[in-house]
């Protein structure tokens, strides 16, 4: 019999509203799962069990009184350690902020609390979110729940693992080069990157550069949509939020998007978008998933939009972002900053104003090209990640199929091409790969086509769930409970 912590968010919310499940019972179940499983994977780096239980008792009392209930009433939530949650640490995975505590909620956390969510703790992330492997010198590494010796990806690796293992039904994530989508794929869950402007952020230091976006992580598309529907309040502190939301945004539709007719859809599929260094084994697995996909849609064509300048444009704009936020810290405290930050700062310093102008022009040209592409196709589908999960001791893949990678983030190319154009994307699990690890596909829609992406993802999720080969894989919780603490591993907090 499933534990309450294993219930999907939508089902748990319905059960609480009908008084078949108590918020206290649900929170206690999540606490028990965290205590039993987290030592093996190290996903939850800060906890507020006492506060969560006190809030759960208040939520239960509201149900018993017959009070109006928010969409997330009583649902436990984990918050990524780049995002402030009042009273809890926000360390950014940096030794320089190891003692930092948040004085207030970031906008997204405040929204989710108003919707009824209960913050139960914070989840691990690479230092300042820099990297696709969740490791830092403060909290150590987060292991993959299907094999804790392997990477959970990143930078929302802690959130992905917490959701995958039933520690929480919902968690926040953020995404620049795929930090929602990559860990979702590595851990067998759903990660949704919304169109820029839908989810406000008040923590960007360069708010006009919209590479980084906040989004939900959940075990299925319906849960991700429910969470997303509670994250769309307008905020004047985000420079694009008010502009993007001048028209009426029907946030409630994200919890239950209008259905789409898959049989009438035109899909483009690509294993590498014409430029991403993708493992041959991943290409093969993707082809088998596409064969199943082809039976469900109107038409499918192997093609891709123009991505020829994605590496150059993303590298420069990412470098600008890191210079703006981290250069002074890295220069003042070089011994307390990790290798990914140092590499990114060094790369950023090589660029000139001419380079930045070129990157912005390339990004604009790429954006316009993609708009033409989506006049021909409803959706674009790719693998969600270029490799199968590797050992976490490898800070980043130095090579793929024998070919060296140019930067620590090049292996995330399938994700950051989409980032550059600002299109909505979601990663959903579709079984396992050749190595028995979770495998996910990335579904990309037209600019602003978030509801179409969510509706198509939900329909495909239902179809894929009907086969053992493509259903969402689940970690073996009893096996994880018996594993030694990850903190005992050599190199747990090191980078070499």
HUSUL-V276141 format. One record per run of one state. SS is the DSSP state (a for helix, b for strand, c for the rest). FROM is the first residue (numbers start at 0). TO is the last residue. If there is no record, write none. Layout:
((SS,FROM,TO) (SS,FROM,TO))
//
This chain:
((c,0,2) (a,3,5) (c,6,7) (a,8,16) (c,17,21) (a,22,40) (c,41,42) (b,43,46) (c,47,47) (a,48,64) (c,65,74) (b,75,79) (c,80,87) (b,88,88) (c,89,93) (a,94,96) (c,97,99) (b,100,100) (c,101,105) (a,106,113) (c,114,116) (b,117,122) (c,123,125) (a,126,128) (c,129,133) (b,134,135) (c,136,138) (b,139,140) (c,141,141) (b,142,143) (c,144,145) (b,146,150) (c,151,155) (a,156,163) (c,164,168) (b,169,174) (c,175,179) (a,180,186) (c,187,188) (b,189,192) (c,193,211) (b,212,217) (c,218,219) (a,220,228) (c,229,239) (a,240,243) (c,244,249) (a,250,254) (c,255,260) (a,261,263) (c,264,264) (b,265,268) (c,269,278) (a,279,293) (c,294,297) (b,298,301) (c,302,308) (a,309,331) (c,332,332) (a,333,335) (c,336,337) (a,338,348) (c,349,351) (a,352,375) (c,376,377) (b,378,382) (c,383,389) (b,390,390) (c,391,397) (b,398,399) (c,400,401) (b,402,403) (c,404,408) (a,409,420) (c,421,423) (b,424,431) (c,432,436) (b,437,444) (c,445,448) (a,449,464) (c,465,475) (a,476,480) (c,481,484) (a,485,487) (c,488,495))
//
